Amino acid sequence: MQRYAAVRHRAKQKSMQSAARGSRTRHIYNNMVSDFHNDLLTCCKKPDFSLLAQASPCVCAVYGGGRTFEQVRDIVHFFFAHRREGMYLSLEDASWLNEENIEEVCGWNPICVSLTHNESNALAGGCMGEGGLTPLGKRAVSTLAQRGIFVDCAHLNAKSMEEVSDLAPVVNSHTCFCAVNAHPRNITDEQIAKILSARGLIGVTFVGKFLSEGRASAQDIFRHTDHAVQKFGIGGVCFGSDFFGTDDLPSDVQNFEQEEKMRALFLAAGYSVSDTEKIFRENLKNFLAKNCR
């Protein structure tokens, strides 16, 4: 694959001119950013969807976090009753998933389901745990695959991720990359390649400790994103903020309204306006359009 960097210098002058147009660029893109993962639905009892006004499309996760299936169902029903246009459902840490409720879960048509949080559970091994898919986990993954639902590899350890990717289409909704910062929650280049080779999608997250060993900034979000683009191309990466699910955020990226600061970094580095827009909105938008029923 020809490295994206080889053509970046040719786009730099055009992108700087585009950035200089200022108001026209903002008018074209309306200051919007897409988001593959946020935890608004489970951060409080009455989530305020207006907090997602700058994010479209936007995937809202229902985080298990020790909740029962009945509690998760109530949150899902709230989402369907109150969601706005451009909002999609995902399920995170589905430790409550079993053979009695999986058909109902598939009927919710989530774009993706993650099996664990950081520790291992009855389905799979988490990134801080051991072991691979359990027999129950294998059956659950196979059922999700049959229904066209992606398995989200976020939080899985390497063994579980490898076993999942052999059974089902996979994504990673919110992660960073070991080649930039070696953290147990981050994924290797080999894992990136496996997800993208199966036409999956990867969301770069804004969690500080995944981004950098020191104090993280928007520049670190750029570094991780740029790594994936340089090595694997422009089409497989988006953002998965983890807003409302963590307090460990870069000081200069605390909410969706600050996305223009990040956009400026990409333009200054030589990304064209159109390629920047692919990362910021179009890649996730196109993925959802192709895969949501």
Backbone as numpy.savetxt, mean C-alpha at the origin, in Angstrom:
# Nx Ny Nz CAx CAy CAz Cx Cy Cz
16.46 -4.90 -18.33 15.62 -3.70 -18.33 16.50 -2.46 -18.33
16.20 -1.51 -19.22 16.92 -0.26 -19.22 16.56 0.53 -17.99
17.56 1.02 -17.29 17.29 1.73 -16.05 16.59 3.04 -16.32
15.63 3.33 -15.47 14.87 4.57 -15.60 15.79 5.78 -15.50
16.88 5.66 -14.72 17.81 6.77 -14.55 18.42 7.21 -15.87
18.51 6.30 -16.82 19.14 6.62 -18.09 18.36 7.65 -18.87
17.08 7.78 -18.61 16.27 8.76 -19.33 15.86 9.92 -18.45
16.18 9.87 -17.15 15.72 10.93 -16.27 16.33 12.28 -16.61
17.62 12.29 -17.04 18.24 13.57 -17.34 17.57 14.25 -18.52
16.99 13.46 -19.44 16.32 14.05 -20.59 14.98 14.65 -20.20
14.39 14.14 -19.11 13.10 14.66 -18.67 13.24 15.81 -17.68
14.45 16.01 -17.15 14.60 16.95 -16.05 14.22 18.38 -16.44
14.68 18.83 -17.61 14.38 20.19 -18.00 12.88 20.40 -18.17
12.21 19.42 -18.80 10.77 19.53 -18.97 10.05 19.52 -17.64
10.49 18.66 -16.71 9.81 18.57 -15.42 9.99 19.85 -14.62
11.18 20.48 -14.72 11.40 21.73 -14.02 10.52 22.83 -14.60
10.35 22.82 -15.91 9.44 23.77 -16.53 8.01 23.55 -16.07
7.63 22.24 -15.95 6.29 21.91 -15.48 6.09 22.38 -14.05
7.11 22.17 -13.20 7.00 22.60 -11.81 6.87 24.11 -11.73
7.57 24.84 -12.65 7.52 26.28 -12.63 6.14 26.82 -12.99
5.36 26.02 -13.70 4.03 26.47 -14.08 3.10 26.56 -12.88
3.47 25.87 -11.78 2.80 26.02 -10.49 1.32 25.80 -10.53
0.56 26.89 -10.62 -0.89 26.81 -10.49 -1.51 25.94 -11.55
-0.93 25.93 -12.76 -1.50 25.10 -13.81 -1.35 23.62 -13.48
-0.19 23.22 -12.99 0.02 21.83 -12.61 -0.93 21.43 -11.49
-1.10 22.28 -10.49 -2.00 21.97 -9.39 -3.43 21.88 -9.87
-3.78 22.71 -10.86 -5.14 22.65 -11.40 -5.38 21.33 -12.11
-4.38 20.88 -12.88 -4.53 19.64 -13.64 -4.74 18.46 -12.69
-3.98 18.39 -11.62 -4.01 17.21 -10.77 -4.77 17.42 -9.47
-5.22 18.66 -9.23 -6.15 18.91 -8.13 -5.58 18.52 -6.77
-4.24 18.50 -6.66 -3.59 18.22 -5.37 -4.01 16.88 -4.77
-4.30 15.90 -5.58 -4.77 14.62 -5.09 -3.64 13.60 -5.09
-3.75 12.63 -4.18 -2.81 11.51 -4.12 -3.62 10.25 -3.84
-3.21 9.12 -4.39 -3.89 7.87 -4.07 -3.23 7.22 -2.86
-3.96 6.32 -2.21 -3.44 5.68 -1.00 -3.88 4.22 -0.96
-2.91 3.33 -0.93 -3.19 1.90 -0.92 -3.48 1.37 0.48
-3.19 2.15 1.52 -3.44 1.65 2.88 -3.50 2.78 3.88
-4.63 2.89 4.57 -4.71 3.74 5.77 -5.65 3.06 6.76
-5.57 3.49 8.02 -6.30 2.83 9.11 -7.38 3.72 9.70
-7.95 4.61 8.91 -8.97 5.51 9.44 -10.14 4.74 10.06
-10.53 3.63 9.45 -11.72 2.90 9.90 -11.58 2.37 11.32
-10.37 2.09 11.77 -10.19 1.49 13.09 -9.36 2.36 14.03
-9.18 3.64 13.67 -8.41 4.51 14.56 -9.30 5.14 15.63
-10.62 5.11 15.42 -11.54 5.75 16.36 -12.93 5.15 16.17
-13.84 5.47 17.06 -15.18 4.89 17.00 -16.01 5.45 15.85
-15.83 6.74 15.57 -16.60 7.37 14.50 -15.65 8.03 13.51
-15.12 7.25 12.57 -14.16 7.81 11.61 -14.77 8.91 10.75
-14.01 9.94 10.53 -14.45 11.09 9.74 -13.86 10.97 8.34
-14.69 10.59 7.37 -14.20 10.35 6.02 -13.72 11.63 5.34
-14.06 12.80 5.87 -13.56 14.04 5.29 -12.03 14.14 5.42
-11.45 13.37 6.35 -10.00 13.37 6.51 -9.30 12.72 5.32
-10.06 12.03 4.48 -9.51 11.39 3.29 -9.83 12.19 2.03
-10.24 13.44 2.20 -10.71 14.23 1.06 -9.64 14.43 -0.01
-8.37 14.43 0.39 -7.29 14.64 -0.58 -6.77 13.34 -1.20
-7.37 12.22 -0.82 -6.90 10.92 -1.30 -7.96 10.24 -2.16
-7.64 10.03 -3.43 -8.54 9.32 -4.32 -7.76 8.78 -5.52
-7.86 7.46 -5.76 -8.59 6.46 -4.97 -7.89 6.19 -3.64
-8.64 5.56 -2.76 -8.17 5.37 -1.40 -8.65 4.01 -0.88
-7.73 3.19 -0.40 -8.07 1.87 0.14 -8.05 1.95 1.66
-9.20 1.70 2.27 -9.36 1.80 3.73 -9.31 0.40 4.33
-8.40 0.20 5.25 -8.21 -1.11 5.87 -9.03 -1.25 7.14
-9.55 -2.43 7.35 -10.13 -2.78 8.65 -9.09 -3.64 9.36
-8.45 -3.06 10.35 -7.38 -3.74 11.10 -7.99 -4.64 12.17
-7.58 -5.92 12.15 -8.13 -6.88 13.11 -7.81 -6.49 14.53
-6.54 -6.46 14.89 -6.11 -5.96 16.19 -6.83 -6.57 17.38
-7.12 -7.86 17.33 -7.82 -8.52 18.43 -9.33 -8.44 18.36
-9.86 -7.81 17.33 -11.32 -7.72 17.20 -11.91 -9.07 16.81
-13.14 -9.29 17.17 -13.86 -10.49 16.76 -14.38 -10.30 15.34
-14.80 -11.39 14.74 -15.37 -11.30 13.40 -16.60 -10.40 13.40
-17.41 -10.50 14.43 -18.62 -9.69 14.50 -18.28 -8.20 14.56
-17.22 -7.85 15.29 -16.80 -6.46 15.35 -16.27 -5.97 14.00
-15.51 -6.84 13.33 -15.02 -6.49 12.00 -16.19 -6.30 11.04
-17.16 -7.19 11.11 -18.34 -7.07 10.23 -19.05 -5.73 10.44
-19.19 -5.29 11.68 -19.85 -4.02 11.96 -19.10 -2.86 11.31
-17.77 -2.90 11.37 -16.96 -1.83 10.78 -17.11 -1.85 9.26
-17.12 -3.04 8.68 -17.28 -3.16 7.23 -18.63 -2.59 6.81
-19.68 -2.91 7.55 -21.00 -2.40 7.22 -21.04 -0.87 7.34
-20.36 -0.33 8.34 -20.26 1.13 8.47 -19.57 1.73 7.24
-18.50 1.09 6.80 -17.78 1.57 5.63 -18.69 1.62 4.41
-19.40 0.53 4.16 -20.26 0.50 2.98 -21.40 1.53 3.07
-21.84 1.82 4.28 -22.93 2.77 4.45 -22.48 4.22 4.30
-21.20 4.50 4.56 -20.75 5.89 4.63 -19.61 6.23 3.68
-19.06 5.28 2.99 -17.90 5.58 2.13 -18.27 6.56 1.03
-17.23 7.24 0.55 -17.39 8.17 -0.55 -16.88 7.54 -1.84
-17.16 8.21 -2.94 -16.69 7.72 -4.23 -15.17 7.62 -4.23
-14.65 6.54 -4.80 -13.21 6.34 -4.87 -12.61 5.65 -3.67
-13.45 5.17 -2.73 -12.97 4.46 -1.55 -13.19 2.96 -1.71
-12.18 2.18 -1.33 -12.21 0.73 -1.46 -11.85 0.09 -0.13
-12.26 -1.17 0.02 -12.07 -1.90 1.28 -10.89 -2.86 1.20
-10.12 -2.92 2.29 -9.16 -4.01 2.48 -9.27 -4.50 3.92
-8.71 -5.66 4.17 -8.73 -6.26 5.51 -7.30 -6.54 5.95
-6.96 -6.10 7.15 -5.60 -6.26 7.67 -5.62 -7.09 8.95
-4.68 -8.03 9.04 -4.58 -8.87 10.23 -5.87 -9.67 10.43
-6.16 -10.52 9.45 -7.42 -11.27 9.46 -7.29 -12.53 10.32
-6.84 -12.37 11.55 -6.67 -13.50 12.46 -7.99 -14.16 12.81
-9.09 -13.45 12.59 -10.43 -13.94 12.87 -11.00 -14.79 11.72
-10.27 -14.89 10.61 -10.77 -15.57 9.41 -10.77 -17.08 9.61
-11.88 -17.72 9.23 -11.95 -19.18 9.33 -12.89 -19.72 8.26
-13.08 -21.02 8.26 -13.87 -21.65 7.20 -15.36 -21.38 7.35
-15.79 -20.93 8.52 -17.20 -20.61 8.72 -17.56 -19.23 8.18
-16.60 -18.29 8.17 -16.96 -16.92 7.77 -16.34 -16.48 6.45
-15.49 -17.30 5.84 -14.75 -16.82 4.68 -15.65 -16.52 3.48
-16.74 -17.25 3.32 -17.63 -16.96 2.20 -18.28 -15.59 2.35
-18.67 -15.24 3.56 -19.22 -13.91 3.79 -18.17 -12.85 3.52
-16.95 -13.10 3.97 -15.85 -12.15 3.75 -15.61 -11.94 2.26
-15.59 -13.00 1.49 -15.40 -12.88 0.05 -16.53 -12.06 -0.58
-17.73 -12.16 -0.01 -18.85 -11.38 -0.51 -18.69 -9.88 -0.30
-17.83 -9.47 0.61 -17.55 -8.05 0.79 -16.68 -7.50 -0.34
-16.05 -8.38 -1.10 -15.19 -8.00 -2.21 -14.06 -7.04 -1.80
-13.31 -7.36 -0.75 -12.16 -6.52 -0.43 -11.12 -6.62 -1.55
-10.40 -5.56 -1.79 -9.37 -5.62 -2.83 -8.24 -6.54 -2.39
-7.96 -6.61 -1.08 -6.91 -7.50 -0.59 -7.14 -7.81 0.89
-6.52 -8.89 1.33 -6.63 -9.35 2.72 -5.22 -9.70 3.20
-4.79 -9.12 4.32 -3.53 -9.54 4.93 -3.83 -10.50 6.08
-2.99 -11.50 6.24 -3.29 -12.59 7.15 -2.88 -12.31 8.59
-1.81 -11.57 8.77 -1.26 -11.37 10.12 -0.98 -9.90 10.36
-0.64 -9.58 11.60 0.06 -8.34 11.89 1.53 -8.76 12.06
2.23 -8.24 13.02 3.67 -8.54 13.11 3.96 -9.93 13.65
3.09 -10.44 14.51 3.33 -11.76 15.10 2.60 -12.84 14.29
2.96 -14.08 14.56 2.31 -15.20 13.89 0.94 -15.46 14.52
0.06 -16.07 13.74 -1.26 -16.43 14.25 -1.70 -17.76 13.65
-2.97 -18.06 13.70 -3.48 -19.35 13.24 -3.45 -19.50 11.72
-3.10 -18.43 11.01 -3.07 -18.47 9.55 -1.67 -18.52 8.98
-0.73 -17.76 9.57 0.58 -17.61 8.94 1.59 -17.04 9.92
2.83 -16.93 9.46 3.91 -16.36 10.25 4.07 -14.88 9.96
4.02 -14.06 11.02 4.22 -12.63 10.86 5.69 -12.28 10.76
5.99 -11.03 10.42 7.38 -10.63 10.17 8.24 -10.71 11.42
7.65 -10.68 12.59 8.39 -10.83 13.85 8.22 -12.24 14.43
7.55 -13.12 13.69 7.30 -14.47 14.17 7.99 -15.50 13.30
7.63 -16.73 13.52 8.26 -17.84 12.80 7.19 -18.68 12.10
7.66 -19.55 11.22 6.76 -20.48 10.56 6.13 -19.89 9.32
5.53 -20.78 8.53 4.87 -20.37 7.31 3.37 -20.47 7.42
2.72 -20.71 6.29 1.28 -20.86 6.29 0.86 -22.11 7.05
-0.18 -21.98 7.84 -0.76 -23.14 8.51 -1.72 -23.83 7.55
-2.18 -25.04 7.87 -3.21 -25.66 7.01 -4.44 -24.78 6.82
-4.90 -24.11 7.90 -6.03 -23.19 7.78 -5.67 -22.02 6.87
-4.46 -21.52 7.03 -4.01 -20.41 6.20 -3.96 -20.78 4.73
-3.50 -21.97 4.42 -3.44 -22.40 3.02 -4.83 -22.51 2.42
-5.77 -23.03 3.21 -7.15 -23.14 2.70 -7.76 -21.75 2.49
-7.48 -20.84 3.42 -8.01 -19.49 3.29 -7.43 -18.79 2.07
-6.12 -18.91 1.87 -5.47 -18.28 0.73 -6.02 -18.84 -0.58
-6.21 -20.13 -0.64 -6.75 -20.75 -1.86 -8.16 -20.26 -2.16
-8.99 -20.11 -1.11 -10.34 -19.61 -1.32 -10.33 -18.17 -1.79
-9.50 -17.33 -1.19 -9.39 -15.94 -1.62 -8.95 -15.86 -3.08
-7.99 -16.70 -3.45 -7.50 -16.70 -4.83 -8.59 -17.09 -5.81
-9.38 -18.09 -5.42 -10.47 -18.52 -6.29 -11.50 -17.42 -6.51
-11.64 -16.52 -5.54 -12.61 -15.42 -5.64 -11.98 -14.17 -6.26
-10.72 -14.26 -6.66 -10.06 -13.12 -7.28 -9.65 -12.04 -6.31
-9.47 -12.40 -5.03 -9.07 -11.44 -4.00 -7.58 -11.58 -3.76
-6.86 -10.47 -3.80 -5.41 -10.49 -3.58 -5.10 -10.74 -2.10
-4.00 -11.43 -1.86 -3.47 -11.55 -0.51 -2.41 -10.47 -0.34
-2.54 -9.70 0.72 -1.61 -8.62 1.03 -0.48 -9.19 1.87
0.75 -9.14 1.33 1.90 -9.72 2.02 2.48 -8.81 3.09
1.93 -7.62 3.28 2.40 -6.75 4.35 2.32 -7.50 5.68
3.37 -7.43 6.45 3.49 -8.04 7.78 3.85 -9.53 7.75
3.87 -10.18 6.60 4.25 -11.59 6.57 5.78 -11.75 6.65
6.22 -12.87 7.22 7.65 -13.18 7.13 7.96 -13.78 5.76
9.25 -14.00 5.51 9.67 -14.42 4.16 9.09 -15.78 3.78
9.03 -16.71 4.74 8.52 -18.05 4.43 7.04 -17.99 4.07
6.26 -17.28 4.86 4.83 -17.17 4.58 4.58 -16.46 3.25
5.35 -15.41 2.99 5.16 -14.68 1.74 5.45 -15.57 0.54
6.51 -16.35 0.62 6.84 -17.24 -0.49 5.73 -18.26 -0.72
5.19 -18.81 0.37 4.14 -19.82 0.23 2.85 -19.19 -0.29
2.54 -17.99 0.17 1.34 -17.31 -0.33 1.46 -17.03 -1.82
2.61 -16.53 -2.25 2.77 -16.15 -3.65 2.72 -17.34 -4.59
2.91 -18.54 -4.07 2.77 -19.75 -4.88 1.30 -20.18 -5.04
0.43 -19.61 -4.20 -0.98 -20.03 -4.19 -1.95 -18.96 -4.68
-1.56 -17.68 -4.62 -2.52 -16.62 -4.85 -1.85 -15.40 -5.45
-2.64 -14.53 -6.10 -2.10 -13.23 -6.52 -1.81 -12.39 -5.29
-0.68 -11.66 -5.31 -0.24 -10.96 -4.11 0.04 -9.49 -4.41
-0.12 -8.68 -3.35 0.29 -7.28 -3.34 1.01 -7.04 -2.02
1.57 -5.87 -1.88 2.03 -5.41 -0.57 1.59 -3.97 -0.44
0.60 -3.74 0.39 -0.08 -2.44 0.43 0.71 -1.35 1.13
1.61 -1.72 2.05 2.37 -0.70 2.77 3.67 -1.30 3.31
4.76 -0.94 2.67 6.07 -1.45 3.03 7.14 -0.49 2.56
8.38 -0.75 2.94 9.55 -0.10 2.37 10.53 -1.19 1.95
11.74 -0.82 1.57 12.62 -1.76 0.88 13.94 -1.96 1.61
14.30 -3.23 1.80 15.51 -3.59 2.54 16.77 -3.00 1.92
16.79 -2.85 0.60 17.97 -2.32 -0.06 18.25 -0.88 0.35
17.24 -0.18 0.83 17.40 1.21 1.27 17.53 1.27 2.79
16.73 0.48 3.49 16.78 0.43 4.96 16.39 -0.98 5.40
17.33 -1.70 5.98 17.10 -3.10 6.35 16.31 -3.18 7.65
15.00 -3.33 7.52 14.09 -3.48 8.66 13.27 -4.75 8.44
12.93 -5.50 9.52 12.18 -6.75 9.34 10.84 -6.60 8.62
10.26 -5.41 8.63 8.99 -5.20 7.93 9.17 -4.89 6.45
10.38 -4.59 6.06 10.64 -4.24 4.67 10.88 -5.47 3.82
10.81 -5.32 2.51 10.95 -6.47 1.61 12.18 -6.33 0.73
12.68 -7.47 0.30 13.89 -7.52 -0.51 13.57 -7.28 -1.98
14.62 -7.06 -2.76 14.43 -6.90 -4.20 13.84 -8.16 -4.82
14.22 -9.31 -4.33 13.67 -10.57 -4.84 12.17 -10.65 -4.59
11.74 -10.19 -3.41 10.31 -10.19 -3.10 9.56 -9.15 -3.93
10.17 -7.99 -4.14 9.58 -7.00 -5.03 9.34 -7.61 -6.40
10.37 -8.27 -6.94 10.28 -8.84 -8.28 9.17 -9.88 -8.36
9.00 -10.67 -7.30 7.98 -11.71 -7.33 6.58 -11.11 -7.34
6.37 -10.06 -6.57 5.06 -9.40 -6.56 4.76 -8.78 -7.92
5.72 -8.07 -8.47 5.48 -7.35 -9.71 5.40 -8.28 -10.91
6.11 -9.39 -10.87 6.05 -10.34 -11.99 4.67 -10.97 -12.12
3.92 -10.99 -11.02 2.55 -11.52 -11.04 1.53 -10.40 -11.17
1.98 -9.23 -11.64 1.12 -8.07 -11.87 0.48 -7.54 -10.59
1.21 -7.68 -9.49 0.78 -7.09 -8.24 1.21 -5.63 -8.16
1.00 -5.02 -7.01 1.32 -3.62 -6.80 1.89 -3.46 -5.40
2.79 -2.49 -5.23 3.45 -2.27 -3.95 3.25 -0.82 -3.53
2.79 -0.63 -2.29 2.62 0.71 -1.75 3.77 1.06 -0.82
4.47 2.14 -1.11 5.54 2.64 -0.22 4.89 3.34 0.95
5.24 2.91 2.15 4.61 3.46 3.34 5.41 4.60 3.93
4.77 5.39 4.81 5.40 6.57 5.38 5.84 6.35 6.83
5.90 5.11 7.28 6.30 4.82 8.66 7.79 5.09 8.82
8.13 5.95 9.78 9.50 6.44 9.91 10.55 5.36 10.08
10.31 4.38 10.95 11.33 3.37 11.22 11.53 2.43 10.06
10.55 2.33 9.16 10.74 1.54 7.95 11.52 2.32 6.90
11.37 3.64 6.94 12.01 4.49 5.95 13.50 4.70 6.23
13.85 4.84 7.52 15.21 5.25 7.84 15.57 4.84 9.26
16.87 4.63 9.49 17.33 4.35 10.85 17.28 5.61 11.71
17.47 6.76 11.09 17.40 8.03 11.80 16.03 8.65 11.64
15.98 9.96 11.84 14.70 10.67 11.70 14.32 10.73 10.23
13.14 10.25 9.91 12.71 10.15 8.52 12.14 11.47 8.02
12.19 11.62 6.68 11.64 12.81 6.03 11.03 12.40 4.70
10.43 13.37 4.03 9.88 13.11 2.70 10.96 12.62 1.74
12.19 13.05 1.95 13.29 12.60 1.10 13.47 11.08 1.17
13.20 10.49 2.34 13.31 9.04 2.48 12.19 8.33 1.72
11.00 8.91 1.71 9.93 8.34 0.88 10.35 8.34 -0.57
10.95 9.44 -1.01 11.46 9.50 -2.38 12.52 8.42 -2.61
13.46 8.25 -1.68 14.56 7.29 -1.88 14.02 5.88 -2.07
13.07 5.47 -1.25 12.52 4.12 -1.37 11.76 3.97 -2.68
10.94 4.95 -3.01 10.17 4.88 -4.24 11.09 4.86 -5.45
12.08 5.70 -5.43 13.03 5.79 -6.54 13.80 4.48 -6.72
14.11 3.83 -5.62 14.79 2.54 -5.72 13.97 1.54 -6.52
12.68 1.45 -6.20 11.83 0.50 -6.92 11.68 0.88 -8.38
11.54 2.16 -8.66 11.38 2.61 -10.05 12.65 2.36 -10.84
13.80 2.66 -10.25 15.07 2.47 -10.95 15.28 1.01 -11.35
14.90 0.12 -10.46 15.21 -1.29 -10.70 14.10 -2.05 -11.40
12.84 -1.63 -11.20 11.72 -2.44 -11.69 10.75 -1.68 -12.61
10.98 -0.40 -12.82 10.12 0.36 -13.70 9.09 1.18 -12.95
8.38 2.01 -13.69 7.51 3.02 -13.11 6.14 2.49 -12.71
5.73 1.34 -13.25 4.33 0.95 -13.15 3.91 0.16 -11.93
4.86 -0.28 -11.08 4.50 -1.20 -10.02 4.46 -0.63 -8.63
4.62 0.69 -8.50 4.73 1.28 -7.17 3.74 2.43 -7.01
3.21 2.55 -5.79 2.33 3.66 -5.43 2.64 4.01 -3.98
1.72 4.67 -3.29 1.90 4.98 -1.88 0.86 4.24 -1.04
1.30 3.73 0.11 0.42 3.14 1.10 0.76 3.77 2.44
0.15 4.89 2.75 0.64 5.81 3.78 0.74 5.21 5.18
-0.25 4.41 5.55 -0.46 3.98 6.95 -0.87 5.13 7.85
-1.40 6.21 7.25 -1.97 7.28 8.06 -3.07 6.71 8.97
-3.17 7.27 10.17 -4.13 6.89 11.21 -3.79 5.54 11.85
-2.72 4.90 11.38 -2.30 3.63 11.96 -0.97 3.72 12.68
-0.32 4.89 12.61 0.98 5.07 13.25 1.18 6.54 13.60
1.93 6.78 14.67 2.37 8.13 15.01 3.79 8.39 14.53
4.42 7.35 13.98 5.82 7.44 13.54 5.86 7.87 12.08
5.64 9.15 11.85 5.59 9.70 10.50 6.68 10.77 10.35
7.16 10.98 9.13 8.09 12.08 8.91 7.45 13.41 9.32
8.25 14.30 9.87 7.70 15.57 10.36 7.13 16.41 9.22
7.63 16.20 8.00 7.15 17.00 6.87 6.12 16.27 6.02
5.66 15.09 6.45 4.58 14.38 5.77 3.66 13.79 6.84
2.74 14.61 7.31 1.83 14.21 8.38 0.42 13.95 7.90
0.10 14.37 6.68 -1.25 14.20 6.16 -1.22 14.31 4.64
-2.35 14.04 4.02 -2.44 14.02 2.57 -2.20 15.40 1.96
-2.51 16.46 2.69 -2.37 17.80 2.14 -0.91 18.19 1.90
0.03 17.43 2.48 1.44 17.73 2.30 2.07 16.98 1.13
1.23 16.35 0.30 1.78 15.56 -0.80 2.50 16.43 -1.82
2.18 17.72 -1.91 2.87 18.58 -2.87 4.35 18.69 -2.55
4.71 18.61 -1.27 6.12 18.63 -0.90 6.84 17.41 -1.48
6.18 16.27 -1.43 6.78 15.07 -2.01 6.85 15.16 -3.52
5.79 15.67 -4.11 5.77 15.78 -5.58 6.95 16.63 -6.07
7.25 17.70 -5.35 8.35 18.58 -5.74 9.69 17.84 -5.75
9.87 16.89 -4.84 11.10 16.11 -4.81 11.27 15.28 -6.07
10.20 14.68 -6.53 10.27 13.86 -7.74 10.54 14.73 -8.97
9.89 15.86 -9.06 10.11 16.75 -10.20 11.53 17.28 -10.19
12.04 17.65 -9.01 13.40 18.17 -8.92 14.44 17.12 -9.29
14.11 15.84 -9.06 15.05 14.76 -9.38 15.01 14.37 -10.86
14.11 14.96 -11.63 14.06 14.68 -13.05 12.91 13.84 -13.52
12.01 13.49 -12.63 10.81 12.77 -13.05 9.90 13.72 -13.83
9.32 13.24 -14.89 8.36 14.05 -15.62 7.08 14.18 -14.81
6.26 15.16 -15.17 4.97 15.33 -14.51 4.12 14.07 -14.69
4.12 13.50 -15.91 3.27 12.34 -16.16 3.74 11.12 -15.38
5.06 10.90 -15.27 5.54 9.76 -14.49 5.33 9.97 -12.99
5.47 11.20 -12.54 5.16 11.49 -11.14 3.70 11.18 -10.84
2.83 11.54 -11.77 1.41 11.28 -11.58 1.11 9.78 -11.54
1.88 8.98 -12.27 1.69 7.52 -12.20 1.91 7.02 -10.79
2.96 7.48 -10.16 3.26 7.05 -8.80 2.24 7.59 -7.81
1.90 8.87 -7.96 1.04 9.53 -7.00 -0.42 9.12 -7.12
-0.88 8.76 -8.35 -2.29 8.43 -8.50 -2.58 7.28 -9.46
-1.99 7.34 -10.64 -2.48 6.51 -11.73 -2.22 5.02 -11.55
-1.09 4.64 -10.98 -0.80 3.21 -10.83 -1.84 2.51 -9.97
-2.18 3.09 -8.84 -3.21 2.49 -7.99 -4.58 2.58 -8.66
-4.87 3.72 -9.27 -6.15 3.88 -9.94 -6.34 2.82 -11.01
-5.32 2.58 -11.82 -5.42 1.58 -12.88 -5.52 0.16 -12.33
-4.76 -0.11 -11.25 -4.81 -1.42 -10.62 -6.22 -1.73 -10.10
-6.82 -0.76 -9.44 -8.17 -0.97 -8.90 -9.19 -1.12 -10.02
-9.03 -0.34 -11.08 -9.96 -0.44 -12.20 -9.92 -1.82 -12.85
-8.74 -2.44 -12.89 -8.58 -3.74 -13.51 -9.06 -4.88 -12.60
-8.98 -4.69 -11.30 -9.15 -5.81 -10.39 -10.35 -5.74 -9.46
-11.06 -4.64 -9.43 -12.24 -4.55 -8.56 -13.48 -4.90 -9.34
-14.34 -5.67 -8.69 -15.60 -6.08 -9.32 -16.72 -5.17 -8.92
